[in-house]
Amino acid sequence: MATGRRVYIIGFMGSGKSTVGKRLASNLGWKFLDLDKQIEHKAGQLIKNIFSSFGEDYFRRIEAETLLNLKIMEDTVISTGGGTPCFGKNMDFMMTSGLVVYLKMTPGQLKSRLEGLTTDRPLIHNLTPQELLKYISDKLSEREEYYLKAPLIVDGKNLDIRTLSYMISDRL
């Protein structure tokens, strides 16, 4: 394991990874990194532009490269993209370099959070509500194989940051 402690927040898009990550880092007195923001900084453009210009395969290569090369000092919470754990050896890397926390939510809960936000999210851009629910259900079914490897699985809908902080402190 790398020097210092790391917590990776994983889950489907809309599960609140960045929000939870920021609040958790604040509660623990740790640093916070958003992997998507790191990718945008490295690429010099927004993720939705990377997707539209170069496609998902290119994005996933940049994502893995960015994850593996994060300059993390000590005590850091990292929010990942929804697909990060599902490609390459990303999940293995996260599991060996820190504690992985899965924010688990149902397709219906995710749909409620994502409706109206589809223009900012390249994978769900222009989907009708019915298509959105089907997409979420299908993708979540595929991705849970990876998500469920996380040693800490929490309810993303009714999450209490203090309780999560205690759970993490106990494991570290």
Buried (B, 14 or more C-beta within 10 A) or exposed (E): EEEBBBBBBBBBBBBBBBBBBBBBBEBBEBBBBBBBEBBBEEBEBBBBEBBEEBEBEEBBEBBBEBBEEBEBEEBBBBBBBBBBBBBBEBBEBBBEBBBBBBBBBBBEBBBBBBBEEBEEBBBBEEBEEEEBBBBBBEBBEEBBEBBEBBEBBBEBBEBEBEEBBEBBEEEE
